[in-house]
Amino acid sequence: MPILKENRHRYPKNWKQIRADILERAGNKCEFCGIENHSINSWGSKVVLTIAHLDHVPENCDPENLRALCQRCHNKYDVEHRRHTREINEVWGEVRNLHKYCQGQIELLSEELSSKTPSDSVRKNPELYKGQLIVYKLIENQIMHSFLRYGKEL
């Protein structure tokens, strides 16, 4: 698989040499199915071997963690990891949406509680609104800490 621009910094400077060493070790063939690099496969496409990180961590360039794979085998190997990554990204997206919702509620409640002319419901039960504000602030704070902890951007 081509190295994505946003991931280039995760690869060592000698990546080209590491890649060449892995291809040599593999005899210039896919280490899973045995098809030769630059050959034409059964459906007429040119085979280009790529180097797979078995643990999916580009920084881990230990030869035991690397395999020369054709595109087909590499994609098969990565399918579960990609599915998992997509699911995680969807969850983080939902957490971002919850964060935005909390921010909106905090703004509305803060305005209502500090208003010179609060609504009847706020006048009748200000503690309820203050409690809601505290809960939304706690949720927002927890979300922000989670994003910081996992190195995600809001």
N, C-alpha and C positions, 0 to 999 in steps of 0.2 A: 504494500500500500504506500502511496506517496506520503511523505512527511508533510503534515499540514503546517502552514506558515506559523500559526499561533503556537505550535509545539516544537519548532526548530530549536529553541533554547534548551529543550529538555534532552537533546542528543549531544553526545560528546563531540569534540572537535575532530576526532579521528574516526568518525562514523563510517566514512567511505572505506577505510582500511578494515574496520570491523566487518562491514558488509562483505568485502572481498574475501576475508578469511572464512566467513560462514559459507559463502558460495563454494569456496575451494573445499572446505570440509565435506560439503554435501555432494561433491563431484558435479557441481553445476546442474543438479537435479532437485526437484521437489522432494523434501525429506518425508512427506506423507504419501504421495502417490507415485513418485518416481519419474514424472514427466520431465523432459530435458528443457533447460532454459533456451529461449528463442526458437523453440520448435513450434509447429502448428498443431493445435489440439484437434480432436475429432470433430468439432463444430466449426473449424476453419479460422480460429483466432490465434494470434501469436501469443505464446506463453512468455511472460516476463516474471521471473522469480523476485519475490520480495522477502524481506526479513521480518519474521513475526517475533514479537516479545510474548512468550508463553504466559507471563504474568500480567501482560498489558501495561507494564510500567517502562516507558522509554528510557528512563535513567538506568535501569538494570540491564546492562550490556554484557553480563556474564555469558560466555558461550553456551553454557548449559541452559540458559533461558532463551536462547535465540535459535530459530529454525528457518531454513530457506524453504519458502513455500510458493507454489504457483498461486495465482489470484483466486482460483476456485477453492483450493484448500485453505488459504488464508481467510477468505470470506466465511467459509464453513466454520473454521475455528473461532472466529470473532463474533459470530451471530449472537450467541447468548450474552456476551459482554456488551455488545451494542444495544441489545434489548434492555438489559439491566441499566445501562447508562441513560438510555432514553426515558425509562421509567423514573429514575432518580431526578432527571432534569424536569420532568413533568411535575413531580412533587415539589421541587424547589419553586417552580412557577406558581403553583397553588399557594405556597407559603408567601411568595411575593404579593399575590393578590390579597391574601389575608392581611398582610402588613399594610397595604394601601387602604384597605377597608378600615382597619384600626386607626390609621392616621386620620381618615375622614371623620370617624366617630369621635375621636379625641378633639378634633377641631370644632365639630358641632356642639359637643357637650361643654367644652371650655367656653365657647361663645355664649351658650345659653346660661351657664352658671355665672358668668361675669356680666351678663346683660343688666342694664339698669331697669329694664322692663321684661323680666323673665316670664315665660308662659305660666299659665295657671298650674299645670302639673309640676313644674319645677318649684313654684312657690309652695305648693302643698306638701311636696316630699323632696326637698333638696338633697337629703342624705342618700336617697336612691340614685340620683343623678351623679353625685360625688362618688358613690360606690362603683357605678358603671364606668366613670372616667378612670378610676384607679385600676379596674380590671382591664380596660383597653390599654392603658399605659403599661401594665405588667405584661400583657400579651405582646405588645410592640417591643418592649425591652427584651423579652425572651427570644423573639424572632431575630432582633438585631444581634444578640449574642450568638445565636446559632449561625447566622451568616458569617460573622467574624470568625467563629471557631472553625468552620469548614472552608474558610477562604472564598466564600461566595460574595457576589456583588448584588446589592439590592437594586 
